[in-house]
Amino acid sequence: MESQIKVLLTSFIISIVVSLIILPILKKLKVGQIEREYGPRSHLIKQGTPTMGGIILVITVIIMTAILYSSNRELLPLTVIIIGFGLVGFVDDFKKLVLRDTEGLKPAYKIIRTFSNFSNICIIFNKSWSRNIYINTRNKIND
């Protein structure tokens, strides 16, 4: 339990440091929310709100994986999967901000990419879990 609290606090501190670095860059690039013209008027208040905050989360996960679990190969697939989900959000925000497409990534593409990431999760963990179950049951039988 104590080590989990250390990991939690370390990741929190890293995310604060990363956000202190990333947010000024996003503000300098004028990366802000663009609202649809035909949406509710109450949403127009969100115009200009900084977006792409998921970058902070993904960078924090990558740093924590590199620092704390570099010897644990089982975390690499999780990190790759998180990056995959982060890419969906990045492409969506990129289309909105750089290409000035207020729609962003089409919902069907988001679902397809998310399902693709989920399928990768199933394949990766099916292989690793079945191998671990075999090793664990074999060790228990031999003990």
HELIX and SHEET records of a PDB file:
HELIX    1   1 GLU A    2  LYS A   28  1                                  27    
HELIX    2   2 ARG A   41  LYS A   46  5                                   6    
HELIX    3   3 GLY A   54  LEU A   68  1                                  15    
HELIX    4   4 LEU A   75  LEU A   97  1                                  23    
HELIX    5   5 PRO A  107  ASN A  142  1                                  36    
END                                                                             
